[in-house]
Amino acid sequence: MFGIDSQELLVIAVVALVVIGPKDLPRVMRAIGNFVGRARGMARHFRSGVDNMIRESELADMEKKWSADNDRIMREHPLLPTPPAPEGKPAPGTKEAWPAKEDWFATGGTPMGEPWPEPKDLPPPPKPAPRAAPPIPKGAPAAPAGDDSA
């Protein structure tokens, strides 16, 4: 801990027992324990504050880097302007290009006015396989031969 060997710690304990006395030793040890606990708490609080400052500094550096990268990318690859809309029609990709839901059925039933696809002639679904007879539990009487009532 502080470079104190176990023999040295034993000598310190014996001297404390002789100097302080067995009556007051528990009270003194409790006070020392409280002091050590408070010192550890303050050190932990200080360390977490320093860690938070470092983390915030790193985040600020990363935000500057990301902003610079974003600016560089936007300069290299500018946004393309939206092409002009044909006469009498809204520009593609805009909200006005889609008809209102109430107009879907008036335009043929789909959002863009295309007719619904015609259903194809499908074969009937296959018939289910016949169910097997349930297993006979052990110890149950066997059915008599020739009895096909099941």
Secondary structure, 3 states (H helix, E strand, C coil): CCCCCHHHHHHHHHHHHHHHCCCCHHHHHHHHHHHHHHHHHHHHHHHHHHHHHHHHHHHHHHHHHHHHHHHHHHHHCCCCCCCCCCCCCCCCCCHHHCCCHHHCCCCCCCCCCCCCCCCCCCCCCCCCCCCCCCCCCCCCCCCCCCCCCC
